[in-house]
Amino acid sequence: MTDSNPSTKHRAIKAVLFDLDGTLADTAPDMVDALNISLTQFGYSTVTLSQQRNVASHGSLAMVRAALPNANDDIQRQVQLALLENYEKVNGNNCDLFPGLWPFLSLLKLNDIPYGVVTNKPARFTRPLLIKLGLDKQMPAIVSGDSTLYSKPHTAPMLLAAQQIGVSCQHILYLGDAERDMVAARAANMQAGLAAWGYIAPNDDINAWPTDICFANSDELMKWFTLQLND
């Protein structure tokens, strides 16, 4: 665990917001399944989960471009549309929270700390997935990529989530696994926590991201949050 911004440690954390893909839930297996169905439909070779895992956090078009770097824009867009259609069918089939996060959510519930999601994932995928995971009724804040006019790194979805959850931004910990997550959290005056267990590529320079605190795994997150509760 790395505390990059000690000035934030005195903020009382009264709510936690998560990015969805690559932070709260390991959605890559379903997304890669949908991609492979689509690639097969268009006559292309399939890809492996390991090839695509670190791309999954950046959305469907990024996954298609990584799989078909030499295809023209029109083909990439067609495969992307197929991916979205196929993902709707497999969304949640092989998805679970990352290790240790179910106990963390239990800790939050035990201490009456509300939690929710701010994701760039479209609402047509977000809520059905949370329903499958049994989390939709546990979250007072669910903000998708199309819930506002802008998506992360814009602050609009962050501010909407703070309004929904009823906690001022300075008392919210936002956990994400991408630079845009850290930028959005900082800009909204939330505490920016990097989920280093997520879909981070080897060439991502996470030290250059505006992160307040970096958690290598959920154990570090649990220990840090327990200290906050006892402080």
Secondary structure, DSSP 8 states (H G I E B T S, - for coil): -EES-GGGTTS---EEEE-TBTTTEE-HHHHHHHHHHHHHHTT-----HHHHGGGGGG-HHHHHHHH-TTS-HHHHHHHHHHHHHHHHHHTTTT-EE-TTHHHHHHHHHHTT--EEEE-SS-HHHHHHHHHHHT-GGG-SEEE-TTSSS--TTSSHHHHHHHHHHT--GGGEEEEESSHHHHHHHHHTT-EEEEETTSS--TT--GGGS--SEEESSHHHHHHHHHHHHH-
